[in-house]
Amino acid sequence: MKRLDLLFALAIATLGAILGVLVLFQGRTVFFYQSFTPEIVYFACGHGLSHPGTVPPRLLAFLARESATFNCADLDPVGNPGPPGLFVLMQIYFSWIVAFIWSVSSISYRNLWPLVGLLSGLYCGGCFVLLRQFFGRISAVLGSCFLALSPAALPLIFLLRDYGKAPFFIWSIIFLIQALRVQRLKAMLLWVAASAAMVGIGCGFRADLIILLPLGMISLLLVFDIKLFVKRALAAGLFMVVVLFSAFPILSAGKSGTYGSLIIEGMSDPFRSYLQLGPTPYSFGAAYSDELVLSSVAADEAPERPDWNAHEGQPVYGVSQATELSGQNWQRFFPFFPADFVVQAFKSASWIIGFPALAAVDRPPDPGYPVMTGPPVSVVMKPIYVILAHHWMPWLGMVGLTVFFWRIWSRSKSEAIALAFLFGALLTYPVVQFSIRHVFHLEFIWLMAMLALLELPLVIRSLRQNAISYCILVIGVGIVGFSAYLILVRYQQSQLIAQFETLLSAERQTVAQISGPAGGELTHVALPVPPAYEALLRASPDSMTPKIAGIGIQWDVRSEADRVLLSFSGPGCNDKIKVVSNYTKTNDVWQPMDQTFGMLANQPADGAILLVPAFYRATQHLSSFDISGISTSCSVKVERIVGKTAFPALLRMAFPPNWRNLPLHAGFGRF
């Protein structure tokens, strides 16, 4: 790096550090799931990284951010300390740093300013270095200052664990790009080792950086020169070894298969609404709810494991089998919805490429964290974002990104292919759960697209000789990609028709049969609890109660579920009918499961069927339906499906009489 570039990088890093500390001081506290990690405070108070048998009330208030400071004297006497819990081990590097800072200063959220300043400084300085890999100095300075002041990223310092991944992510990409550009093996291995170390250490802040392990290896192997491929293969092997070694403390503490619950949650209505996908007659849940998803997994998987309760985890130190088996559960029904997953991934990429459009005032709410909400210093750029928040911004971003890769293609075709794969994967992997807190660190891709457009007049002459081959490549990739998507749509349509027909032809048990009252008043349908579930309702609550906020990951999940069908018949049935599922709850209820279901708009309701999930848990269970909009000439039959289905318990579906002719897939929607 040239000396002047180094000075600019340091200056922008300093700016980022100052901004980060100001955000901390104005916000007073930060959140990093500290209520799950009291071990940090115990270490700072000289008791080692141990988990207490009981968390003292004043410490609990501090961890819940009800107070900004804590006095170690309030820990005495220390009662029954145990080894560190699972959650603190899953972010062990972050935990050690926070514990060390508090041990050498005092236990106060403001005293975390060295960590906040370092993270924000490294992120902003890294943005300059990354942009400088592709653009002139002036463009890189302006772009990195824009990212440093981003009203999407700065407020997320409050979510310090989420924000903490950003600098490691940016610097791992920087070092990986350098590895892709060098030919000498020694230099390549050094850059690869640096990139891998950033990934592994970053996993100790936020484990989702592990996605860069396969992406980095594949990017290194995308080369067509045999001699260079051999070097890159060695580099890819080193990349894997260094990542696994540096991330081993985190990976060894985690559980395989837990990703499924995240993906299922990411397919729920709030995330699809935030992406603005086209509507579907089915839904994977009306709420962003751990309890709904894990209850569904437990209800599906527990019947195959009669000793389910005996193998559940322990508080603080284990996770429920519902979490561990969620990946397996998701894989079972994913083959029926591949087109949905693909369109959701590409819509995720489109929003990131047009990043400011996410800040539009008429957007649906972010399921994870409010956009551009934070202390005053963190949102000084909000007016600029509002100006840029147009529906056409994603389309402009697509054009800019095409120009960006055209520039790289004209210089190095192998680098262009490797980076196209890497950036493409980074843009689409947030399909897991698309939220600002999960994608803010990818804002640089949108900025690269904009800078490529701004610098196009300066470089257009050097690009002309590669224009034809590049256009052919882009058009070819577009045709292949769109054709593959159409094939997936047809496949999903045929699969879902077959599976839904199997579901509707399954054995049923009648629960109730009623006709609507005169005038269309509310109709209340009470549902008896099936005898097989009564013992579960009398049992003690599992881990999914409000106490989860002070303990950590769900370690015990017990749930049963039925698939209930409501069949409507008669001339008085119309598309204005609404069904509310009511759950009877105890004082320990955490995330209520009551839901509202409606008919598909502009679809006939005579002969329509609603598929509704019915959950039975110790803290809540389905007890009745309230149906509005039906008259005396509309009858409703309520039935339970006997046995399992191919779909998860939480799936709901509206079947109008002509449901086979409806598009059984999510559309790309709009911006």
TAKA-V303174 format. One record per residue. RES is the residue in one letter. PHI is phi as a letter, one per 20 degrees, with the letter a starting at -180 (none if undefined). Layout:
res->RES phi->PHI
res->RES phi->PHI
This chain:
res->M phi->none
res->K phi->f
res->R phi->g
res->L phi->f
res->D phi->f
res->L phi->f
res->L phi->f
res->F phi->f
res->A phi->f
res->L phi->f
res->A phi->f
res->I phi->f
res->A phi->f
res->T phi->f
res->L phi->g
res->G phi->f
res->A phi->f
res->I phi->f
res->L phi->f
res->G phi->f
res->V phi->f
res->L phi->f
res->V phi->f
res->L phi->f
res->F phi->f
res->Q phi->f
res->G phi->e
res->R phi->m
res->T phi->c
res->V phi->c
res->F phi->c
res->F phi->b
res->Y phi->l
res->Q phi->f
res->S phi->f
res->F phi->e
res->T phi->c
res->P phi->f
res->E phi->g
res->I phi->f
res->V phi->f
res->Y phi->f
res->F phi->f
res->A phi->f
res->C phi->e
res->G phi->n
res->H phi->d
res->G phi->m
res->L phi->e
res->S phi->c
res->H phi->e
res->P phi->f
res->G phi->f
res->T phi->c
res->V phi->e
res->P phi->g
res->P phi->g
res->R phi->f
res->L phi->f
res->L phi->f
res->A phi->f
res->F phi->f
res->L phi->f
res->A phi->e
res->R phi->m
res->E phi->f
res->S phi->c
res->A phi->e
res->T phi->c
res->F phi->b
res->N phi->d
res->C phi->f
res->A phi->f
res->D phi->f
res->L phi->e
res->D phi->f
res->P phi->e
res->V phi->f
res->G phi->d
res->N phi->l
res->P phi->f
res->G phi->c
res->P phi->f
res->P phi->f
res->G phi->f
res->L phi->f
res->F phi->f
res->V phi->f
res->L phi->f
res->M phi->f
res->Q phi->c
res->I phi->f
res->Y phi->f
res->F phi->f
res->S phi->f
res->W phi->f
res->I phi->f
res->V phi->f
res->A phi->f
res->F phi->f
res->I phi->g
res->W phi->f
res->S phi->f
res->V phi->e
res->S phi->c
res->S phi->b
res->I phi->e
res->S phi->b
res->Y phi->f
res->R phi->f
res->N phi->f
res->L phi->e
res->W phi->g
res->P phi->f
res->L phi->f
res->V phi->f
res->G phi->f
res->L phi->f
res->L phi->f
res->S phi->f
res->G phi->f
res->L phi->f
res->Y phi->f
res->C phi->f
res->G phi->f
res->G phi->f
res->C phi->f
res->F phi->f
res->V phi->f
res->L phi->f
res->L phi->f
res->R phi->f
res->Q phi->f
res->F phi->c
res->F phi->c
res->G phi->f
res->R phi->f
res->I phi->f
res->S phi->f
res->A phi->f
res->V phi->f
res->L phi->f
res->G phi->f
res->S phi->f
res->C phi->f
res->F phi->f
res->L phi->f
res->A phi->f
res->L phi->e
res->S phi->g
res->P phi->f
res->A phi->e
res->A phi->e
res->L phi->g
res->P phi->f
res->L phi->f
res->I phi->g
res->F phi->g
res->L phi->e
res->L phi->f
res->R phi->f
res->D phi->f
res->Y phi->f
res->G phi->f
res->K phi->f
res->A phi->g
res->P phi->f
res->F phi->f
res->F phi->f
res->I phi->f
res->W phi->f
res->S phi->f
res->I phi->f
res->I phi->g
res->F phi->f
res->L phi->f
res->I phi->f
res->Q phi->f
res->A phi->f
res->L phi->f
res->R phi->e
res->V phi->e
res->Q phi->d
res->R phi->f
res->L phi->f
res->K phi->f
res->A phi->f
res->M phi->f
res->L phi->f
res->L phi->f
res->W phi->f
res->V phi->f
res->A phi->f
res->A phi->f
res->S phi->f
res->A phi->f
res->A phi->f
res->M phi->f
res->V phi->f
res->G phi->f
res->I phi->f
res->G phi->f
res->C phi->f
res->G phi->f
res->F phi->d
res->R phi->b
res->A phi->f
res->D phi->f
res->L phi->f
res->I phi->f
res->I phi->g
res->L phi->f
res->L phi->f
res->P phi->f
res->L phi->f
res->G phi->f
res->M phi->f
res->I phi->f
res->S phi->g
res->L phi->f
res->L phi->e
res->L phi->e
res->V phi->b
res->F phi->d
res->D phi->e
res->I phi->f
res->K phi->f
res->L phi->f
res->F phi->f
res->V phi->f
res->K phi->f
res->R phi->f
res->A phi->f
res->L phi->f
res->A phi->f
res->A phi->f
res->G phi->f
res->L phi->f
res->F phi->g
res->M phi->f
res->V phi->f
res->V phi->f
res->V phi->f
res->L phi->f
res->F phi->f
res->S phi->f
res->A phi->d
res->F phi->g
res->P phi->g
res->I phi->e
res->L phi->f
res->S phi->f
res->A phi->e
res->G phi->e
res->K phi->c
res->S phi->f
res->G phi->n
res->T phi->f
res->Y phi->f
res->G phi->f
res->S phi->f
res->L phi->f
res->I phi->f
res->I phi->f
res->E phi->f
res->G phi->f
res->M phi->e
res->S phi->f
res->D phi->g
res->P phi->g
res->F phi->f
res->R phi->f
res->S phi->f
res->Y phi->f
res->L phi->f
res->Q phi->l
res->L phi->f
res->G phi->f
res->P phi->f
res->T phi->c
res->P phi->f
res->Y phi->c
res->S phi->b
res->F phi->d
res->G phi->p
res->A phi->e
res->A phi->c
res->Y phi->e
res->S phi->c
res->D phi->f
res->E phi->f
res->L phi->f
res->V phi->f
res->L phi->f
res->S phi->f
res->S phi->f
res->V phi->f
res->A phi->f
res->A phi->f
res->D phi->f
res->E phi->e
res->A phi->f
res->P phi->g
res->E phi->e
res->R phi->c
res->P phi->g
res->D phi->e
res->W phi->g
res->N phi->f
res->A phi->f
res->H phi->d
res->E phi->f
res->G phi->f
res->Q phi->d
res->P phi->g
res->V phi->m
res->Y phi->d
res->G phi->b
res->V phi->c
res->S phi->f
res->Q phi->f
res->A phi->f
res->T phi->f
res->E phi->f
res->L phi->e
res->S phi->f
res->G phi->f
res->Q phi->f
res->N phi->f
res->W phi->f
res->Q phi->f
res->R phi->f
res->F phi->d
res->F phi->g
res->P phi->g
res->F phi->e
res->F phi->c
res->P phi->f
res->A phi->f
res->D phi->f
res->F phi->f
res->V phi->f
res->V phi->f
res->Q phi->f
res->A phi->f
res->F phi->f
res->K phi->f
res->S phi->g
res->A phi->f
res->S phi->f
res->W phi->f
res->I phi->f
res->I phi->f
res->G phi->d
res->F phi->g
res->P phi->f
res->A phi->f
res->L phi->f
res->A phi->e
res->A phi->g
res->V phi->f
res->D phi->e
res->R phi->f
res->P phi->f
res->P phi->f
res->D phi->f
res->P phi->f
res->G phi->e
res->Y phi->a
res->P phi->f
res->V phi->f
res->M phi->l
res->T phi->c
res->G phi->r
res->P phi->g
res->P phi->g
res->V phi->f
res->S phi->e
res->V phi->c
res->V phi->f
res->M phi->e
res->K phi->g
res->P phi->g
res->I phi->f
res->Y phi->f
res->V phi->f
res->I phi->f
res->L phi->e
res->A phi->f
res->H phi->d
res->H phi->f
res->W phi->e
res->M phi->f
res->P phi->f
res->W phi->f
res->L phi->f
res->G phi->f
res->M phi->f
res->V phi->f
res->G phi->f
res->L phi->f
res->T phi->f
res->V phi->f
res->F phi->g
res->F phi->f
res->W phi->f
res->R phi->f
res->I phi->f
res->W phi->g
res->S phi->f
res->R phi->e
res->S phi->b
res->K phi->f
res->S phi->f
res->E phi->f
res->A phi->f
res->I phi->f
res->A phi->f
res->L phi->f
res->A phi->f
res->F phi->f
res->L phi->f
res->F phi->f
res->G phi->f
res->A phi->f
res->L phi->f
res->L phi->f
res->T phi->d
res->Y phi->f
res->P phi->f
res->V phi->g
res->V phi->g
res->Q phi->b
res->F phi->e
res->S phi->b
res->I phi->g
res->R phi->f
res->H phi->e
res->V phi->c
res->F phi->g
res->H phi->f
res->L phi->e
res->E phi->g
res->F phi->f
res->I phi->f
res->W phi->f
res->L phi->f
res->M phi->f
res->A phi->f
res->M phi->f
res->L phi->f
res->A phi->f
res->L phi->f
res->L phi->f
res->E phi->e
res->L phi->g
res->P phi->g
res->L phi->e
res->V phi->c
res->I phi->g
res->R phi->f
res->S phi->f
res->L phi->e
res->R phi->f
res->Q phi->f
res->N phi->d
res->A phi->f
res->I phi->f
res->S phi->f
res->Y phi->f
res->C phi->f
res->I phi->f
res->L phi->f
res->V phi->f
res->I phi->f
res->G phi->f
res->V phi->f
res->G phi->f
res->I phi->f
res->V phi->f
res->G phi->f
res->F phi->f
res->S phi->f
res->A phi->f
res->Y phi->f
res->L phi->f
res->I phi->f
res->L phi->f
res->V phi->f
res->R phi->f
res->Y phi->f
res->Q phi->f
res->Q phi->g
res->S phi->f
res->Q phi->f
res->L phi->f
res->I phi->g
res->A phi->f
res->Q phi->f
res->F phi->f
res->E phi->f
res->T phi->f
res->L phi->f
res->L phi->f
res->S phi->e
res->A phi->f
res->E phi->f
res->R phi->c
res->Q phi->c
res->T phi->f
res->V phi->d
res->A phi->a
res->Q phi->b
res->I phi->c
res->S phi->d
res->G phi->f
res->P phi->f
res->A phi->f
res->G phi->n
res->G phi->m
res->E phi->f
res->L phi->f
res->T phi->d
res->H phi->d
res->V phi->d
res->A phi->f
res->L phi->d
res->P phi->f
res->V phi->f
res->P phi->g
res->P phi->g
res->A phi->f
res->Y phi->d
res->E phi->f
res->A phi->f
res->L phi->f
res->L phi->f
res->R phi->e
res->A phi->f
res->S phi->f
res->P phi->f
res->D phi->e
res->S phi->f
res->M phi->e
res->T phi->c
res->P phi->g
res->K phi->f
res->I phi->g
res->A phi->f
res->G phi->d
res->I phi->c
res->G phi->p
res->I phi->f
res->Q phi->f
res->W phi->d
res->D phi->b
res->V phi->c
res->R phi->c
res->S phi->b
res->E phi->c
res->A phi->b
res->D phi->c
res->R phi->d
res->V phi->d
res->L phi->d
res->L phi->d
res->S phi->d
res->F phi->d
res->S phi->b
res->G phi->p
res->P phi->f
res->G phi->e
res->C phi->e
res->N phi->b
res->D phi->f
res->K phi->e
res->I phi->f
res->K phi->c
res->V phi->c
res->V phi->d
res->S phi->e
res->N phi->d
res->Y phi->d
res->T phi->f
res->K phi->c
res->T phi->e
res->N phi->f
res->D phi->e
res->V phi->f
res->W phi->d
res->Q phi->c
res->P phi->g
res->M phi->d
res->D phi->g
res->Q phi->c
res->T phi->d
res->F phi->c
res->G phi->c
res->M phi->f
res->L phi->f
res->A phi->f
res->N phi->m
res->Q phi->d
res->P phi->f
res->A phi->d
res->D phi->f
res->G phi->n
res->A phi->f
res->I phi->c
res->L phi->d
res->L phi->e
res->V phi->c
res->P phi->f
res->A phi->c
res->F phi->d
res->Y phi->c
res->R phi->c
res->A phi->f
res->T phi->d
res->Q phi->a
res->H phi->b
res->L phi->f
res->S phi->c
res->S phi->a
res->F phi->d
res->D phi->d
res->I phi->d
res->S phi->d
res->G phi->n
res->I phi->d
res->S phi->d
res->T phi->f
res->S phi->e
res->C phi->c
res->S phi->d
res->V phi->c
res->K phi->d
res->V phi->d
res->E phi->c
res->R phi->d
res->I phi->f
res->V phi->e
res->G phi->n
res->K phi->e
res->T phi->c
res->A phi->f
res->F phi->d
res->P phi->f
res->A phi->f
res->L phi->f
res->L phi->f
res->R phi->c
res->M phi->b
res->A phi->d
res->F phi->d
res->P phi->f
res->P phi->g
res->N phi->d
res->W phi->f
res->R phi->f
res->N phi->e
res->L phi->e
res->P phi->f
res->L phi->e
res->H phi->a
res->A phi->e
res->G phi->e
res->F phi->f
res->G phi->m
res->R phi->c
res->F phi->d
